[in-house]
Amino acid sequence: MTNKPVHRPGWKGIFISIEGPEGAGKTTQAELLKQRLESLGLEVYLTREPGGTAVGEEIRKILLNPRFGEMTVRCEVLLYSAARAQLVHQLVVPHLNRGRIVISDRFLDSSIVYQGLAGGEDPREIARINDWSTGQVRPDVTLLLDVRAEKGLERLRSPAASSEKEGEAGRDRIEKRDLDFHEKVRRGFLELAAGEEERFYVVDAEQEPGEVHARVWARVWKALLDRQMVVQP
């Protein structure tokens, strides 16, 4: 299945999503990328999914709460879509229209993978629901941080991972799923990337953070040149 990006005529900025399995280092790389872009004098808006808005953050609490183990996958689809709709219309599109670079820690591809390819629901139906809720907004560039499922889950148990969770105590409802589910997630992301090589850029996230950032930056720099937001020195 492919998810073709829909470019809005008014967009002056670039929409970048960072995807990957649990423990891939998305939060770290998003922060490093934001700092690098801002060092060039570019305006950057960094957000996360689910969340990013007051509405979205409340939905996040429900989605990730381990107490709600009975939550169905279809319920997950609708809740993620609702949070995404609020984020896109309230913040993502306005920032893009102002010429800013928007970085999102996860976006629609996570729903396609987690609830669709790994969760058993129809990926096409998930895409249809989300296209309606967001007005068909898709990223220009998607950076896929690839890590083996067992390696990613091992990282989640480290002190560094705990410090990144911003007060969200313990492993969340998604992280607690079994290894087989997380292996399906990794395969699902790689399947999406293989079907849409123009948008996706796969990075080996088992390297040191600095090496991962260098790969990420090479792809983002190309996007900046293509959009003429920077000039080659």
Steps between C-alpha positions, in 0.01 A plus 500: 500500500629849415411831660560777249566838661245771427671837452295804592554794259539735796776303671824692517664274754596131513314231690733233640383195693724270701379140525622170635441220748510547877846595625626625163608835643241719328480757779878541515533538123208742478665727757841479330344582165311797643818641652695455174232673294468788744877548489450597135246763596199295388174501694405154625190362666547165677204290607411141584224247448269438659500843661632840409181685597300518823238271345761263360686469828183392678435240228862384542439427868211271406681324216816420694345419837582135588170480692305495174614159380152428364523782242423371150722575202214685331467721805874569475462597133228753576677650802830542315312653208320745728825615662661529156211705361533753781878521461491546123229764487605691812877499457665304217342669199515854647872457573567362150312790345726738691806340341613306806645151507269266688650188661257242634607212721266248329214567259255301285748224411499391865125440482535310173762277663392462863125467446511370145796284397574388858158547657290321240273779376478602133781752426295650216210571733734658755647723229150597382387598851817701557487671163150620584600618847816684392404622155746256339805661654809280469870562574742614230781292651475202734810389689465137602730408788536125469588284800450133578198450726693333780767773492240776513317342793830454682567873463165582660625347823803732515519807730544724194170383353322565829626859504357561152146405601433838662342367817302220333577234759561141395452327168188610315220281360664469157850431630368214715386295201693181423810466288308349208289815472806726502670287235190545282527872558858507377414293191200724435709816496754345264216388273364855482847639432560252216172606339574871512873554471467862386356614834658251742863503601607199708775549759670226701405617850721245677799728442613765747267804515759724334532264203122472469471879504759531223290274276182685592662834429622391156140430391356814656773715347400367158137595569609850601700539179211370290264755658766772469482572874880490513780539246792267446813655656 
